[in-house]
Every structure is written in C-alpha cells, then in structure tokens.
C-alpha cells in the first residue's frame, strides 16, 4: 500500500487558491484520508476538518480516528464526500 503522511493541499476559496495550505495526517493509496486525534472528546471542529479535507482534496472517503478511547473501535468515525 502507498501511504503518505503530512500531505499538503492548497486552500481554495471561491475558486481562488490562497497562499495558505492545509495538511492531511495520512493519505492511503491516494484515495482515503485519515485524520488522527488523541482527544477526550471529538468536537464538531474535528469533524469539519476532515470534511474540508475531503472536499479540498476531491477525495470520497475519510476516517477520523481518536486514540484516546478505552476501546479503539469506538474512536473510528467514517466520512463520505458527496460530490
């Protein structure tokens, strides 16, 4: 499997590419975005982050993984970009 970490993508607003870039934690096979957290709770801003990454990178599938949970499966949340 091809895995890239800290993948930088351009920030585009209203069709204009801004000088700022955002970074995805992990990109698997150039298709799946994985955002890694270690927080007590996942906030809406964390979910908004992965949704934004999916849209900016034009990817369909992403996972938000929180490692600060007693059972790891409860730390996974799946997101699908509807485009």
SVG drawing of the C-alpha trace seen along z (x, -y; Angstrom):
<svg xmlns="http://www.w3.org/2000/svg" viewBox="-23 -34 27 36">
<polyline fill="none" stroke="black" stroke-width="0.4" points="0.0,0.0 1.1,-3.5 0.9,-5.7 1.8,-9.4 1.9,-11.4 1.5,-15.2 0.2,-15.7 -0.2,-19.4 -3.1,-20.5 -3.9,-24.0 -6.6,-26.1 -9.2,-27.2 -11.9,-29.8 -14.5,-30.8 -12.3,-29.4 -9.2,-31.4 -6.2,-29.5 -5.0,-31.2 -1.3,-31.2 -2.2,-29.1 -2.1,-25.3 -3.7,-22.6 -2.2,-19.3 -3.8,-15.9 -2.4,-13.5 -2.4,-10.3 -3.3,-9.6 -3.7,-5.9 -3.5,-4.8 -4.1,-8.4 -7.8,-7.8 -8.5,-7.6 -7.8,-10.4 -7.2,-9.5 -7.1,-12.2 -5.6,-11.1 -6.6,-12.6 -5.9,-11.8 -8.6,-13.9 -11.0,-13.1 -13.9,-14.0 -14.3,-14.7 -15.6,-18.2 -17.6,-19.4 -14.5,-21.3 -12.6,-18.0 -15.4,-16.6 -15.4,-19.9 -11.7,-19.5 -11.9,-16.1 -15.0,-17.2 -13.0,-20.2 -10.0,-18.0 -12.2,-15.6 -13.7,-18.5 -10.4,-20.3 -8.5,-17.1 -11.5,-15.9 -11.5,-12.5 -14.5,-10.4 -13.7,-8.5 -12.1,-9.6 -11.8,-8.4 -11.4,-10.4 -9.6,-8.2 -9.4,-9.1 -6.9,-7.1 -7.9,-8.4 -10.7,-5.9 -10.9,-2.7 -11.9,-0.6 -10.3,-1.6 -13.3,-0.7 -15.3,-3.5 -12.7,-6.0 -13.4,-5.5 -15.8,-7.7 -16.3,-7.4 -17.0,-10.3 -18.1,-10.2 -17.7,-13.2 -20.9,-13.6 -19.7,-15.1"/>
</svg>
